[in-house]
Amino acid sequence: MELTVLGCSGSAPAPQSPSSGYLLRSGDSLIAIDLGNGTMGPLQRFADPFDLDALLLTHLHPDHCADTSPLVVYLRFRPNPPYDIKQRRLPVYAPPEAPSRLAAIFAPSKEELAETDLSDTFEFRPPPVEPVRIGAFDIRAIPVDHLCPTWGLRIEAEGRVFAFTGDTGPSDGIAKLAAGADVLLAEASWLDHPDQPAGMHLSGKQAGAAAASAGAARLLLTHYSPWTDQDALLKEASDAFGGPTELVRADATYPI
């Protein structure tokens, strides 16, 4: 497997990175995980959007799903597409309210929302809490603790395990999705502080402790806010984990 980071900035795009978005590739299989603000441009540098086997949205905050809108436009209106998207819609695994929430961006008015949908382009499916096979990937979604319904992901292919926390505070779900993972991609939004809000995000220290507790082999940190001290964040995560730890960067690719 190979992970490509389209963007890794938490809460809002940063000068050097779009918001959260990732590609995961195994052989000819390709999935996108989240498409936050600004990720549609990098997506086109690394892959043809028509080559995606699926899109997985961990939750519906804009820094994780805003660029589904330009993706719709691209799939609907690109001249000479490789196939008719209406005949082979893109599977989108997302929270149950995704069809109406994402369609609302296109609705001319509140009254016309009921008549606006994206079903000509996207085939909406619920988060795969029961494992599903997508190309070479076996994928399972596990609920985590955030401000809205959110799922982390455990993805297996080629005998390797990749885990992604999504956005979460400390949660039992992290141990389930990251158990024995070869790589844990963990959000680490801020530095550790006793007054940080519960049920929202992980500090670097909490991300490192979660990776150690789950027995992950390697820790990649993402979703760090533009205003966070990155060196301090990396240090507290590395100290808590005790294993290989790295802050991911936009446009970089990591072997799993």
C-alpha positions, 0 to 999 in steps of 0.5 A: 500500500501507498499513502499520498497526502493531498492535505494535512491541515486541521480545521482550515487550510494552511499556507503550505497545505490544504485541509485533510485529504488522502489517497490510498493505493494498492496495485490498480486499486485507488480510494480517496479518504476525505476531501477537505478544502483545497484538496481537489487540485492535488488530487488531479496531480496524483490521479485521474478522479475517474480512476477512484474506486471509492471515496470515504468521508469520515465525517461532514465538517468542511475541512474533510468534505468541502471539495466533494463539490468540485469533484461533482463538477469534474465528474459531471462536466469533464469533456470526453470522460473515460466513462459515463459517470451516470452509468458507473457512479462513484461509491461514496461511503459517508454518514447517513446525512451526506446526500442532503448535506452535500446537495445543499451546496448546489441547491438554488434555495432552501425550497428547492433542496428536496429536488436537488441531489447528487445521485447522478454522480455519487452512489451513497453508502453508509460507513462500512461498520461491517467490513467491505471489499473495495478493489484490493482493500478490506475496509472497516469503519469504527465510530470515534468521539468527535463533535458530530458522527465520525468514523475512523478507518481500518484498511487492510491490503497486501498483508498490511494494515493502515489505520486512520483515526479521523477526527476524534478525542481519546476514544475506545475506537482508536484501540480497535481500529489501530490494533497492531497496525503497520501505520497509524495516521492519527490526527493531532490538532494541538499541544497537550493541555489539561484544559483542552476540550473533551470529545473533539481532538487529540493532542500530540501526546494523546496520539502517541499514547494511543499508538503505543497502547494499540501496538502500532508499528509506526505513527504518522501525525496529521490534521495539525492546525496552522497555528500549532508549534509543529516541532513541539507537537512532534516531540510530545507525540514521539516521546509518548509513542516511543517508536517511529513518528513523523508529521506528514506533509502535503504532496508527500507519499508514504509506503505502508 
